[in-house]
Amino acid sequence: MNPFSQGWSNTPQQRSYVHHNTAGSPSLYGALPFSAPPNSSPNVIKFTFLASNGTILNSPISGPQAQIYFRVTTDSTTSGFSVVQNARLESIAVIEWRRHPVVEIYGIVSKRDSSQLLSLSPDRTHRIMNVRGRNFRWMPHEHYVGLYSTSPVNPQFFGRILQTADGTAFEVTAEALQIGLLEIFVVSSLLLMCGRSID
């Protein structure tokens, strides 16, 4: 299963990462070609899952100056829950891994199915997300999935989830941080890159 495009339309421009690996090396979680992503924009801040055991579901997340900003812990006995904690070890989100995963981001997203948080568009080409009173689109590209405003003309870019030589990462813009999307990027990365169905 391709967790990155799960349920999304398999258009010709997407086929390079949906069905095979153009770089020739195995993709982590089968999501993207294991190759260097396009150059980062200088106005984004990068966060990386430090998954030493091969899964982002049990992983600290580092950010600027290699500091740990978040920790993801998943129940190792039943794999029933993943809990996200901030740097102060306060729980900020939980994902319950049912057949249809349920997610809650405390104070931001009330408890709901993951398919409601990241719902497929009618044409199945992107995922729609409504948080903090605004609508956004997760759009798949060849080497990453980007988060944009829903404006049909010149949509605003807020960041992206990508696969690098160091593992799974996400990059956020200053605007995304200002409107409180950092926790959204953490949880969306977990849902889209965990290798499980979210629909």
N, C-alpha and C positions, 0 to 999 in steps of 0.2 A: 504494500500500500504506500502511496505517496502522501505523507501527511501534509505536505506543503500545498498541494493542489487538490486535496481530497474533495471530490464532488465538483470541482471546477471544470469548466469546459476544456477539452483537449484541442486547442487551436494549433495550427501549424507553428506559430511562433513560440508556443509553450512546449512542444514535443521534445525539445532538446533536453529538458530536465524532467519531464513527466515519465518518459519511457526508457531512456538510457542515459548513460553518463558520458558526456562529450569529452571529459578530461581523461577518461580511461582508468580512474581510481574509484574505489567504492565511495559512495556518498554516505555520510553519516545520516542515519534514519531514512535513507533512500530519498532524501528531499531535494537536494541540489547537486550539480556537479561539484566535485571537490577541487575547486580551483580558486584562484585569487579573484575577488569581486572587483567590480569597477572601482576606480579611485574614490575615496571618501571625500565629501565636500568638507572644506575647512570649518564650516559652521555647524557641524554635528558633533555630538558627544557619543562615544562608543562604550558599550557595556558587553561583557563576554561571560558566557556560562563556563565555569572552570570545572568541567565534568570529568573528573579523574577516573570514574568507574564506567565511562561510556554512555551515561544517560544524563540528560539535563534535569531529570526529575529528582535527582539528589546532587545538588550543585550549588556552590556559592557563585555569586555574580559580581564580577569586578567592574570598576568604572575608572574614572580619572585618577591618576597617580597610583594605579593598581590597588586602590582601596576596595574593600568588600562592601557593597551597598545593599545586597539582598542575599538571602539563603533560601534554597528550595529543599524541602525534606518530604519524602514520600514514605508512607507506612511500608516497611519492608516485609511485614508478615502477610498482609493482604493486598497491598498496593491499592487500598481503598481511597486514601486521601493524599493529596499533595498540599502542603502548607508553605506559603511564602512569608518570610519574615524580613523586616527591614534591618538596618545596621544596628539598631537598638534591641534586636531580637523580639520585636513586637510583631505579632501576626497581622498581616495586612490583606491576605487573600487565602482562599481555600478552593481546591478543585476536588470534587468527589467523582471518582472514576467509575461511574455506572456505565450501563450499555450506552446511554446518552449522557455524557459527563455534565455535571452541574457545577457552576462556578459562582463565586461571590468575591467581590473586591470591597472590603469594608469601607463604608462611607462614599463609595463611588458607584458600584454596580450591585444591585440587590440580587439575591439568589435566583439563578435562572439556568436553563439549559445552555450549554455552550453554543448550540445551533441558533439560539436566540441572540446571544451576544455577537456572534460572528455568522450572520445569516447569509446564505447564498443569494445572489441577485437572481431575478427571474430568468435571465439569459445564461446564468451559471458561469459568468466570466470574472466575477469578483465577489468579495464578501462585504456586506454592509454592517456598519457598527454605529450605534447611537450611545454616546457617553457624554456626561457633563452637558447635556442639552444640545449637543451638536451631532450631526451626521458625518460619517467618514466612510472611506472606501479602502479596503485592502486589495491592491492590484498586483497580480503576479507578473513578474518580469523574468527574463532568462536566468538571472543569477540571484534574485532576491524578490521579496514581496514588500511593496511600498505602501505606506499609509498616506492618503490624500484627502483633501476636502472633496465634497460631492459636486463642486462647481463644474459645469460642462465645459467651460472655457478657462484655460490656464488654472487647473486645480492646484491648490497649495500642497506642497510636500511637507510632511511632518516627520518622516523617518522611515526606516526599513528594517526588516529581519533578513539576515543573510547567513550563509555558511562560509567560514574562512578556514585557513589551514589550522587555526587554533580552536576551531569548533564553532558552535552556534553563537551568534552575536546579534545585537541590535544597535542601531544608531538613531539618535533622536535630535531634532533641531531645538534651538533655543525657544522657539515659539511653542513647540510641543511641551517643553518643560514648564513654560509659563502658564499654560492652560491645564496643567495637571495630568499629562498623559503618560508619565513615566511608569506608574504601576500598570497601566493598560498595556504598555509594550512588554513588560515582564510576563504578564499572564497570557497575552496573545502569543508570545513566543513559545510558551509552554504548550499551549493548545495546538498551535500549527506545526510545531517541530517535535512533538513527543512520540510520533509514530503510531498514534491511536486515532480511531475514528472520532470525530467530534459532531457528526450529524446524526 
